[in-house]
Amino acid sequence: MQTLRSIPAGSKATVKRLHGEGATKRRIMDMGITKGTVIEVVKVAPLGDPMELTVRGYQLSIRKNDADMIEVE
């Protein structure tokens, strides 16, 4: 299983599945990250937290804990 956290800066990935449950999963989905969405990793902070992404044409920053819940291909 490859997660969004393992994708290097400058690469794109497609969301395959969201892990987690309840409010955490709903928050990720509310940000526009749903199954089939293409995500580009723009840059990653020096310690890996947070990550800057382009999702559906807008910029988004997420923490590495949230990125671990997003399975990509």
C-alpha positions as CSV (number, residue, x, y, z in Angstrom):
1,M,0.0,0.0,0.0
2,Q,1.4,3.3,-1.1
3,T,0.3,6.4,0.8
4,L,0.3,10.1,-0.2
5,R,3.1,10.7,2.4
6,S,5.5,8.6,0.3
7,I,5.0,10.6,-2.9
8,P,8.0,12.9,-3.7
9,A,7.6,16.6,-4.4
10,G,6.8,17.3,-8.1
11,S,5.0,14.0,-8.6
12,K,1.3,13.3,-9.2
13,A,-0.8,10.4,-7.8
14,T,-4.4,9.3,-8.0
15,V,-6.4,8.6,-4.9
16,K,-7.3,4.9,-4.6
17,R,-8.9,4.7,-1.2
18,L,-9.3,6.8,2.0
19,H,-8.6,5.1,5.4
20,G,-9.7,6.4,8.7
21,E,-13.2,6.9,10.0
22,G,-15.7,9.3,11.3
23,A,-14.9,13.0,11.4
24,T,-11.3,12.6,10.2
25,K,-12.4,10.9,7.0
26,R,-15.1,13.4,6.4
27,R,-12.7,16.3,6.9
28,I,-10.4,14.8,4.2
29,M,-13.3,14.4,1.8
30,D,-14.5,17.9,2.5
31,M,-11.1,19.2,1.3
32,G,-11.9,17.6,-2.1
33,I,-9.8,14.5,-1.7
34,T,-12.0,11.7,-2.9
35,K,-11.5,8.4,-4.7
36,G,-10.2,9.1,-8.3
37,T,-8.9,12.6,-7.6
38,V,-5.5,13.5,-9.0
39,I,-3.2,15.1,-6.5
40,E,0.1,16.8,-7.3
41,V,2.6,17.1,-4.4
42,V,4.0,20.6,-4.9
43,K,6.5,20.7,-2.0
44,V,7.2,19.1,1.4
45,A,8.5,20.9,4.4
46,P,12.0,20.0,5.5
47,L,10.8,17.7,8.3
48,G,8.0,16.3,6.1
49,D,5.2,18.2,7.8
50,P,3.1,19.8,6.3
51,M,2.9,18.9,2.6
52,E,1.7,21.4,0.0
53,L,-0.7,19.8,-2.6
54,T,-2.6,20.9,-5.7
55,V,-6.1,19.3,-5.6
56,R,-8.8,20.2,-8.1
57,G,-7.0,23.4,-9.1
58,Y,-6.4,24.8,-5.7
59,Q,-3.5,24.7,-3.2
60,L,-3.9,22.7,0.0
61,S,-1.6,21.9,2.9
62,I,-2.1,18.8,5.0
63,R,-0.2,17.1,7.8
64,K,1.7,13.9,7.3
65,N,-0.7,12.0,9.7
66,D,-3.6,12.9,7.3
67,A,-1.4,12.0,4.3
68,D,-0.9,8.5,5.7
69,M,-4.7,7.9,5.5
70,I,-4.8,8.5,1.7
71,E,-3.9,5.5,-0.3
72,V,-2.7,6.4,-3.8
73,E,-1.5,4.8,-7.0
